[in-house]
Amino acid sequence: MKAEKVVTLTMHPAIDVSTSVEHVEPTHKLRCAPAHRDPGGGGINVARVLRRFEADVLAIYVAGGSTGDLLQKLVHREGIRDLVIREMTETREDFTVYEQSSGNQFRFVMPGPELARESWLAALDAVARLEEKPGYIVASGSLPPGVPVDFYGEVARIAHSLGARFVLDTSGEPLTAALSRSPFLIKPNLRELRELTGMALDGERDWLEAARRLIATRQTEMVALTLGEEGALIVTRDEAWRAEAPKVEVVSTVGAGDSFLAALVWGIASGEMLAEAFRRAVAAGSAALLSPGTELCRPEDVARLARDVSPRPL
């Protein structure tokens, strides 16, 4: 079955720069390996993985200045169709340094520029005026300064009006505000779910109960809880599944959550049973750990690791 069209939205994109060095220490000049640049930001990362699964995906994002021009070139390099909201300020750059001697990864996330009111309104208008109605709209990532905390709630309202399922991966106040519009799916990690619920959530029973409460109160239809090396849990009104993550040698942790979400959306949009879509999502999260920097997961690694993922019903 052909997957439904997916639109991703990234309000706080970045160019992700990655490199490596033998040892990180203060004061001295550190001679790094050649830098690698990827288009980044939650929604763009989701679009990159969806494109690798040959999904019909359109990426909407904000970009400005010379770094914004480079960001668009990098998006096009991935073969992704896009709709760019032009902004006067420069798109930010983040960078990741891999320390060869220890295997540690150092991630430096730069603050983004304040987004003009005209820009975030233009992003909402771009979603509302989509000519081809998508089956899914995926908004992922933080909101830059200047964007109201209920922005994702407005995106959810627009998605509902278009007949699309709204998928949200964010945290803090923007997530809390969006729940009043009942997104189809949210994907918190454990820290984010604790912040959202104000509960300690010390074990699987607590995780399941917290997810079911969000669904019972009509704040969302599905909760996909990522647990790092412990795997993930997914809950709907009628189903709940838990899966352990396959053991892999970690090269980079960047983009594991985005890879998980993209594979999950692709499976659901393709009409797969929830357990099978969840299996691939857990495999994709682990597969992302095998790639250096911000390269995300590769489909061949996902297919191989999926054989080692065994979802169990709860």
NULOVO-962055 format. One record per residue (C-alpha): x, y, z. Coordinates in steps of 0.2 Angstrom, whole numbers, plus 5000, padded with zeros to 4 digits. Layout:
// NULOVO-962055
<atom u="X" v="Y" w="Z"/>
...
END
This chain:
// NULOVO-962055
<atom u="5000" v="5000" w="5000"/>
<atom u="5007" v="5017" w="4995"/>
<atom u="5010" v="5028" w="5010"/>
<atom u="5000" v="5044" w="5013"/>
<atom u="5008" v="5061" w="5009"/>
<atom u="5018" v="5068" w="5024"/>
<atom u="5022" v="5087" w="5027"/>
<atom u="5035" v="5091" w="5040"/>
<atom u="5037" v="5108" w="5049"/>
<atom u="5053" v="5115" w="5056"/>
<atom u="5052" v="5132" w="5064"/>
<atom u="5070" v="5131" w="5072"/>
<atom u="5081" v="5123" w="5059"/>
<atom u="5100" v="5123" w="5059"/>
<atom u="5115" v="5117" w="5049"/>
<atom u="5122" v="5103" w="5059"/>
<atom u="5141" v="5103" w="5058"/>
<atom u="5150" v="5087" w="5064"/>
<atom u="5169" v="5083" w="5066"/>
<atom u="5181" v="5073" w="5077"/>
<atom u="5197" v="5077" w="5087"/>
<atom u="5209" v="5065" w="5096"/>
<atom u="5206" v="5074" w="5113"/>
<atom u="5196" v="5088" w="5120"/>
<atom u="5206" v="5100" w="5131"/>
<atom u="5205" v="5119" w="5136"/>
<atom u="5217" v="5132" w="5129"/>
<atom u="5226" v="5122" w="5116"/>
<atom u="5221" v="5123" w="5097"/>
<atom u="5213" v="5107" w="5093"/>
<atom u="5216" v="5100" w="5076"/>
<atom u="5199" v="5093" w="5070"/>
<atom u="5195" v="5081" w="5056"/>
<atom u="5186" v="5088" w="5040"/>
<atom u="5169" v="5095" w="5045"/>
<atom u="5153" v="5087" w="5038"/>
<atom u="5137" v="5097" w="5036"/>
<atom u="5119" v="5091" w="5036"/>
<atom u="5103" v="5100" w="5036"/>
<atom u="5096" v="5099" w="5054"/>
<atom u="5081" v="5103" w="5065"/>
<atom u="5068" v="5090" w="5070"/>
<atom u="5056" v="5091" w="5055"/>
<atom u="5070" v="5092" w="5043"/>
<atom u="5078" v="5076" w="5050"/>
<atom u="5061" v="5067" w="5050"/>
<atom u="5059" v="5072" w="5031"/>
<atom u="5077" v="5066" w="5027"/>
<atom u="5072" v="5049" w="5034"/>
<atom u="5055" v="5048" w="5026"/>
<atom u="5063" v="5052" w="5010"/>
<atom u="5075" v="5037" w="5012"/>
<atom u="5060" v="5026" w="5014"/>
<atom u="5054" v="5034" w="4998"/>
<atom u="5039" v="5042" w="5006"/>
<atom u="5030" v="5057" w="4998"/>
<atom u="5036" v="5071" w="5009"/>
<atom u="5036" v="5090" w="5009"/>
<atom u="5047" v="5100" w="5021"/>
<atom u="5041" v="5117" w="5027"/>
<atom u="5055" v="5127" w="5036"/>
<atom u="5061" v="5144" w="5040"/>
<atom u="5078" v="5150" w="5033"/>
<atom u="5087" v="5166" w="5032"/>
<atom u="5104" v="5173" w="5027"/>
<atom u="5118" v="5164" w="5019"/>
<atom u="5117" v="5150" w="5031"/>
<atom u="5099" v="5148" w="5026"/>
<atom u="5104" v="5147" w="5008"/>
<atom u="5116" v="5133" w="5012"/>
<atom u="5102" v="5125" w="5022"/>
<atom u="5091" v="5124" w="5007"/>
<atom u="5105" v="5117" w="4996"/>
<atom u="5108" v="5103" w="5009"/>
<atom u="5090" v="5099" w="5009"/>
<atom u="5089" v="5098" w="4990"/>
<atom u="5105" v="5087" w="4991"/>
<atom u="5094" v="5075" w="5001"/>
<atom u="5081" v="5075" w="4987"/>
<atom u="5068" v="5083" w="4998"/>
<atom u="5054" v="5094" w="4991"/>
<atom u="5053" v="5110" w="5001"/>
<atom u="5043" v="5126" w="5004"/>
<atom u="5054" v="5139" w="5012"/>
<atom u="5048" v="5153" w="5023"/>
<atom u="5062" v="5167" w="5020"/>
<atom u="5068" v="5176" w="5036"/>
<atom u="5080" v="5191" w="5037"/>
<atom u="5090" v="5184" w="5051"/>
<atom u="5104" v="5170" w="5049"/>
<atom u="5099" v="5152" w="5051"/>
<atom u="5109" v="5145" w="5066"/>
<atom u="5123" v="5132" w="5066"/>
<atom u="5125" v="5118" w="5079"/>
<atom u="5140" v="5107" w="5080"/>
<atom u="5145" v="5090" w="5087"/>
<atom u="5163" v="5085" w="5091"/>
<atom u="5167" v="5067" w="5093"/>
<atom u="5182" v="5064" w="5105"/>
<atom u="5192" v="5049" w="5098"/>
<atom u="5201" v="5045" w="5114"/>
<atom u="5186" v="5042" w="5125"/>
<atom u="5172" v="5039" w="5112"/>
<atom u="5162" v="5054" w="5120"/>
<atom u="5152" v="5066" w="5110"/>
<atom u="5151" v="5084" w="5114"/>
<atom u="5135" v="5093" w="5107"/>
<atom u="5135" v="5112" w="5106"/>
<atom u="5117" v="5119" w="5102"/>
<atom u="5117" v="5138" w="5097"/>
<atom u="5103" v="5149" w="5101"/>
<atom u="5092" v="5154" w="5086"/>
<atom u="5088" v="5172" w="5081"/>
<atom u="5071" v="5179" w="5086"/>
<atom u="5058" v="5175" w="5073"/>
<atom u="5048" v="5190" w="5066"/>
<atom u="5029" v="5189" w="5068"/>
<atom u="5027" v="5190" w="5050"/>
<atom u="5038" v="5174" w="5048"/>
<atom u="5028" v="5163" w="5060"/>
<atom u="5012" v="5169" w="5053"/>
<atom u="5018" v="5165" w="5035"/>
<atom u="5022" v="5147" w="5041"/>
<atom u="5005" v="5145" w="5047"/>
<atom u="4998" v="5152" w="5031"/>
<atom u="5009" v="5140" w="5021"/>
<atom u="5002" v="5125" w="5030"/>
<atom u="4984" v="5131" w="5028"/>
<atom u="4986" v="5134" w="5010"/>
<atom u="4994" v="5117" w="5005"/>
<atom u="4987" v="5113" w="4988"/>
<atom u="4990" v="5094" w="4990"/>
<atom u="4981" v="5089" w="5006"/>
<atom u="4993" v="5078" w="5017"/>
<atom u="4988" v="5063" w="5027"/>
<atom u="5000" v="5068" w="5041"/>
<atom u="5008" v="5084" w="5047"/>
<atom u="5023" v="5082" w="5058"/>
<atom u="5030" v="5096" w="5068"/>
<atom u="5046" v="5093" w="5077"/>
<atom u="5058" v="5103" w="5087"/>
<atom u="5059" v="5118" w="5098"/>
<atom u="5051" v="5135" w="5094"/>
<atom u="5063" v="5150" w="5092"/>
<atom u="5062" v="5166" w="5102"/>
<atom u="5047" v="5177" w="5096"/>
<atom u="5035" v="5162" w="5092"/>
<atom u="5020" v="5161" w="5104"/>
<atom u="5020" v="5145" w="5115"/>
<atom u="5003" v="5140" w="5108"/>
<atom u="5010" v="5140" w="5090"/>
<atom u="5009" v="5121" w="5088"/>
<atom u="4991" v="5121" w="5094"/>
<atom u="4987" v="5132" w="5079"/>
<atom u="4996" v="5120" w="5068"/>
<atom u="4985" v="5106" w="5075"/>
<atom u="4969" v="5116" w="5072"/>
<atom u="4974" v="5119" w="5054"/>
<atom u="4979" v="5101" w="5052"/>
<atom u="4962" v="5096" w="5058"/>
<atom u="4953" v="5108" w="5046"/>
<atom u="4963" v="5099" w="5032"/>
<atom u="4958" v="5082" w="5037"/>
<atom u="4977" v="5078" w="5042"/>
<atom u="4983" v="5069" w="5057"/>
<atom u="4995" v="5080" w="5067"/>
<atom u="5010" v="5073" w="5074"/>
<atom u="5020" v="5083" w="5087"/>
<atom u="5038" v="5081" w="5094"/>
<atom u="5042" v="5095" w="5106"/>
<atom u="5043" v="5098" w="5125"/>
<atom u="5039" v="5111" w="5138"/>
<atom u="5026" v="5124" w="5137"/>
<atom u="5023" v="5122" w="5118"/>
<atom u="5019" v="5104" w="5120"/>
<atom u="5007" v="5107" w="5135"/>
<atom u="4998" v="5121" w="5125"/>
<atom u="4996" v="5110" w="5110"/>
<atom u="4988" v="5096" w="5120"/>
<atom u="4972" v="5107" w="5121"/>
<atom u="4970" v="5104" w="5102"/>
<atom u="4972" v="5085" w="5103"/>
<atom u="4986" v="5080" w="5092"/>
<atom u="4985" v="5063" w="5084"/>
<atom u="5002" v="5057" w="5091"/>
<atom u="5015" v="5064" w="5103"/>
<atom u="5033" v="5058" w="5105"/>
<atom u="5040" v="5063" w="5122"/>
<atom u="5056" v="5055" w="5130"/>
<atom u="5055" v="5050" w="5148"/>
<atom u="5061" v="5067" w="5154"/>
<atom u="5049" v="5076" w="5144"/>
<atom u="5034" v="5065" w="5150"/>
<atom u="5039" v="5068" w="5168"/>
<atom u="5039" v="5087" w="5165"/>
<atom u="5022" v="5086" w="5156"/>
<atom u="5014" v="5076" w="5170"/>
<atom u="5023" v="5082" w="5185"/>
<atom u="5025" v="5063" w="5190"/>
<atom u="5041" v="5053" w="5195"/>
<atom u="5036" v="5039" w="5183"/>
<atom u="5048" v="5026" w="5190"/>
<atom u="5044" v="5011" w="5180"/>
<atom u="5034" v="5003" w="5165"/>
<atom u="5018" v="5003" w="5175"/>
<atom u="5019" v="5022" w="5178"/>
<atom u="5024" v="5025" w="5160"/>
<atom u="5009" v="5016" w="5154"/>
<atom u="4997" v="5024" w="5166"/>
<atom u="5003" v="5041" w="5162"/>
<atom u="5001" v="5038" w="5143"/>
<atom u="4983" v="5031" w="5145"/>
<atom u="4978" v="5046" w="5156"/>
<atom u="4983" v="5058" w="5142"/>
<atom u="4973" v="5047" w="5129"/>
<atom u="4958" v="5045" w="5141"/>
<atom u="4957" v="5064" w="5144"/>
<atom u="4957" v="5066" w="5125"/>
<atom u="4973" v="5076" w="5125"/>
<atom u="4980" v="5064" w="5111"/>
<atom u="4976" v="5048" w="5102"/>
<atom u="4993" v="5040" w="5103"/>
<atom u="5009" v="5042" w="5114"/>
<atom u="5026" v="5035" w="5108"/>
<atom u="5038" v="5036" w="5123"/>
<atom u="5056" v="5034" w="5119"/>
<atom u="5067" v="5027" w="5133"/>
<atom u="5085" v="5028" w="5125"/>
<atom u="5094" v="5012" w="5127"/>
<atom u="5079" v="5004" w="5136"/>
<atom u="5069" v="5005" w="5119"/>
<atom u="5052" v="5012" w="5118"/>
<atom u="5033" v="5011" w="5122"/>
<atom u="5018" v="5015" w="5112"/>
<atom u="5000" v="5017" w="5118"/>
<atom u="4983" v="5020" w="5110"/>
<atom u="4966" v="5018" w="5117"/>
<atom u="4965" v="5000" w="5112"/>
<atom u="4984" v="4994" w="5111"/>
<atom u="5000" v="4996" w="5121"/>
<atom u="5017" v="4989" w="5116"/>
<atom u="5034" v="4989" w="5123"/>
<atom u="5050" v="4984" w="5114"/>
<atom u="5068" v="4983" w="5120"/>
<atom u="5081" v="4992" w="5109"/>
<atom u="5093" v="4981" w="5100"/>
<atom u="5111" v="4982" w="5106"/>
<atom u="5123" v="4992" w="5094"/>
<atom u="5140" v="5000" w="5095"/>
<atom u="5135" v="5019" w="5098"/>
<atom u="5144" v="5030" w="5086"/>
<atom u="5133" v="5045" w="5088"/>
<atom u="5117" v="5048" w="5097"/>
<atom u="5111" v="5063" w="5087"/>
<atom u="5095" v="5061" w="5077"/>
<atom u="5089" v="5044" w="5086"/>
<atom u="5072" v="5051" w="5091"/>
<atom u="5069" v="5059" w="5074"/>
<atom u="5074" v="5043" w="5065"/>
<atom u="5062" v="5033" w="5077"/>
<atom u="5047" v="5046" w="5073"/>
<atom u="5050" v="5046" w="5054"/>
<atom u="5050" v="5027" w="5053"/>
<atom u="5034" v="5026" w="5064"/>
<atom u="5025" v="5039" w="5054"/>
<atom u="5030" v="5030" w="5038"/>
<atom u="5023" v="5013" w="5044"/>
<atom u="5007" v="5020" w="5050"/>
<atom u="5005" v="5031" w="5034"/>
<atom u="5008" v="5015" w="5024"/>
<atom u="4994" v="5006" w="5033"/>
<atom u="5004" v="4994" w="5043"/>
<atom u="4998" v="4986" w="5059"/>
<atom u="5004" v="4997" w="5074"/>
<atom u="5016" v="4983" w="5081"/>
<atom u="5025" v="4982" w="5065"/>
<atom u="5027" v="5001" w="5063"/>
<atom u="5033" v="5001" w="5081"/>
<atom u="5045" v="4987" w="5077"/>
<atom u="5053" v="4997" w="5063"/>
<atom u="5053" v="5013" w="5073"/>
<atom u="5063" v="5005" w="5087"/>
<atom u="5075" v="4998" w="5074"/>
<atom u="5077" v="5015" w="5066"/>
<atom u="5081" v="5024" w="5083"/>
<atom u="5095" v="5011" w="5086"/>
<atom u="5101" v="5012" w="5067"/>
<atom u="5104" v="5030" w="5069"/>
<atom u="5117" v="5027" w="5083"/>
<atom u="5127" v="5018" w="5070"/>
<atom u="5130" v="5033" w="5059"/>
<atom u="5143" v="5047" w="5063"/>
<atom u="5138" v="5065" w="5066"/>
<atom u="5120" v="5069" w="5060"/>
<atom u="5118" v="5056" w="5046"/>
<atom u="5103" v="5048" w="5054"/>
<atom u="5097" v="5030" w="5050"/>
<atom u="5100" v="5020" w="5034"/>
<atom u="5086" v="5009" w="5028"/>
<atom u="5097" v="4994" w="5026"/>
<atom u="5102" v="4995" w="5044"/>
<atom u="5084" v="4997" w="5050"/>
<atom u="5079" v="4982" w="5040"/>
<atom u="5093" v="4972" w="5048"/>
<atom u="5090" v="4978" w="5066"/>
<atom u="5071" v="4976" w="5065"/>
<atom u="5074" v="4957" w="5065"/>
<atom u="5080" v="4959" w="5083"/>
<atom u="5065" v="4969" w="5089"/>
<atom u="5051" v="4960" w="5097"/>
<atom u="5037" v="4971" w="5103"/>
<atom u="5027" v="4963" w="5117"/>
<atom u="5009" v="4968" w="5122"/>
<atom u="5005" v="4977" w="5138"/>
END
